[in-house]
Amino acid sequence: MAPTTVPTSNELRTSFKSFWDKYSDRPDIGAMMLNNNAEELEEADRHDILSSLPCIKGKDAVDIGAGIGRFTTVLAQTARHVLTTDFIDEFIKKNRENNSHLVNVDYAVGDACNLQLKDDSVDFVFTNWIMMYMSDTETVQFILKCLTWLRPNGHAHLRESCSEPSTGRKAASVSMHDANASNPTSYRFSSLYINLLRSVRVKDENGDNWKFNVRWSASVPTYIKRMSNWRQVHWLVQKVPADNNESVPTFDDLLEKFSKTWNDVQKEWDSLLDGEEEVFTDEIVTSSLSSLSSLSFPSDPCGIFVYTPRRISPHLHVNSHLLAEQFSANIWNVESEPYYYRTSLTKANTRKDQRVRFAWHPKFSQSIDYWTEKAAKFDAFVSTEFLTENDADLCAVKRILNDNSPVVLIEPLKKIDADKIIERLSTAGLKNIRVRDVTDEISTTLSSFNAKHNITIPSVKRWALIEATV
Ligand SMILES: C[S@@+](CC[C@H](N)C(=O)[O-])C[C@H]1O[C@@H](n2cnc3c(N)ncnc32)[C@H](O)[C@@H]1O
């Protein structure tokens, strides 16, 4: 066997550039999306991304790896100024031609890895498929630079093909990329980007620390609907102050984690959770929702909001695929652990039920903000460990539920104080509150589940099933 040689950083950089040089003779949306069916996807994909962005009216933005300027045009319609940049000359020529009517756009041909901007000089960094064309070292450097370039409270949007190409692993006929040609692209786990974005810190000239608040991680809907691919993932992050006493991770530490540690941890969780067909809460959740939903579920299909922090065990969650089938419902399942989130995306890609969507948020309150900003309402709320979560706020839950929507909570507790629980729920304005001790029921299910799946779930003193309506 020939010895494997690790490419130098220069060789890698050259390989990314050569990869894109091959498309320089066709500056069109097919090349931008590397998809032979780009015509069918482009508008919807663009709409998904643009509708997820914060308002940039009067702000300064930079579109990095902008290509022919698919997004530059709309960004420039509201921004004060947009710098649009790409390392392929022909793409920037086309970008300039497409946007010649706009006077607030500057164009630059250059490598994003060498892009120099002043500290605190932009309000919005827009990227859509760029870090996958960077080495691990360059990606860590790039994220640190984005944090430095942004003004306080400024936002960045990032979107990557995670774990597989946007066209999927098998769709050779759709991909424009010759499957036999070498492809330097990195299809990283979504969890790596979340971990990196959350870990970076920069110190400004006054000695103050800054970090990203990763507001959300979500799949691009068009790729779910048209390509059955949940692993087109995008993130919205905001530059916020960090604790000045907190130690700032070194570059080497970030790189080691990004290129090795977090990968290894993810693979361990994958081996434990991939292939999980059932969840031990299946029976109790579906029977509770069936009895409660006969009272409500006005919309068809109904929307169920599922929140599963999985604190005591990765197995303590809710089977959203089962809920979608049983209640013909659309499910929005919020995860708060990046590794489990990635396994949920894998499961979604396998099951291919478009009604089931997963998001990741660092805090429950941010999952509520996500939907209140869109003025959307759901018809049911199902959660595990909700009452034991620090920032879990029942008043906030009410904001995203229609009147009379059922609420189903499964809680592992030291002891069940029904009066206290009822008081907490009624203070939050919930009605028809019922607290049941389901310890025996869950223990029986758990022991047969453990025997079948060979997993361990920490023993819990009491399990409570809490049902209510809004
Ligand atoms: C998949 S296309 C996406 C283009 C555009 N963001 C969009 O979504 O329509 C990736 C773009 O990134 C550019 N690109 C990749 N690596 C780059 C780098 N290091 N510096 C500048 N541009 C880069 C490519 O030339 C290409 O135009």
The ligand as an SDF file (V2000), in Angstrom:
LIG
                    3D

 27 29  0  0  0  0  0  0  0  0999 V2000
  -21.0020   26.7760   -3.2730 C   0  0  0  0  0  0  0  0  0  0  0  0
  -20.5170   28.3250   -3.8920 S   0  0  0  0  0  0  0  0  0  0  0  0
  -21.6370   29.3970   -3.0410 C   0  0  0  0  0  0  0  0  0  0  0  0
  -21.6780   30.7850   -3.6100 C   0  0  0  0  0  0  0  0  0  0  0  0
  -22.6420   31.7150   -2.8860 C   0  0  0  0  0  0  0  0  0  0  0  0
  -22.2820   31.8950   -1.5240 N   0  0  0  0  0  0  0  0  0  0  0  0
  -24.0470   31.1540   -3.0160 C   0  0  0  0  0  0  0  0  0  0  0  0
  -24.5480   30.5630   -2.0550 O   0  0  0  0  0  0  0  0  0  0  0  0
  -24.6390   31.3360   -4.0750 O   0  0  0  0  0  0  0  0  0  0  0  0
  -19.0230   28.5890   -3.0120 C   0  0  0  0  0  0  0  0  0  0  0  0
  -18.3370   29.8680   -3.4120 C   0  0  0  0  0  0  0  0  0  0  0  0
  -17.2710   30.1070   -2.5160 O   0  0  0  0  0  0  0  0  0  0  0  0
  -16.1420   30.5360   -3.2500 C   0  0  0  0  0  0  0  0  0  0  0  0
  -14.9910   30.1990   -2.4160 N   0  0  0  0  0  0  0  0  0  0  0  0
  -14.6460   29.0000   -1.9240 C   0  0  0  0  0  0  0  0  0  0  0  0
  -13.5540   29.1160   -1.1560 N   0  0  0  0  0  0  0  0  0  0  0  0
  -13.2050   30.4200   -1.1580 C   0  0  0  0  0  0  0  0  0  0  0  0
  -12.1760   31.1690   -0.5440 C   0  0  0  0  0  0  0  0  0  0  0  0
  -11.2740   30.5890    0.2460 N   0  0  0  0  0  0  0  0  0  0  0  0
  -12.1300   32.4840   -0.7620 N   0  0  0  0  0  0  0  0  0  0  0  0
  -13.0430   33.1040   -1.5400 C   0  0  0  0  0  0  0  0  0  0  0  0
  -14.0340   32.4430   -2.1710 N   0  0  0  0  0  0  0  0  0  0  0  0
  -14.1240   31.1240   -1.9690 C   0  0  0  0  0  0  0  0  0  0  0  0
  -16.2330   29.7900   -4.5510 C   0  0  0  0  0  0  0  0  0  0  0  0
  -15.5020   30.4190   -5.5750 O   0  0  0  0  0  0  0  0  0  0  0  0
  -17.7410   29.8280   -4.7940 C   0  0  0  0  0  0  0  0  0  0  0  0
  -18.1090   30.9770   -5.4860 O   0  0  0  0  0  0  0  0  0  0  0  0
  1  2  1  0
  2  3  1  0
  2 10  1  0
  3  4  1  0
  4  5  1  0
  5  6  1  0
  5  7  1  0
  7  8  2  0
  7  9  1  0
 10 11  1  0
 11 12  1  0
 11 26  1  0
 12 13  1  0
 13 14  1  0
 13 24  1  0
 14 15  1  0
 14 23  1  0
 15 16  2  0
 16 17  1  0
 17 18  1  0
 17 23  2  0
 18 19  1  0
 18 20  2  0
 20 21  1  0
 21 22  2  0
 22 23  1  0
 24 25  1  0
 24 26  1  0
 26 27  1  0
M  CHG  2   2   1   9  -1
M  END
$$$$
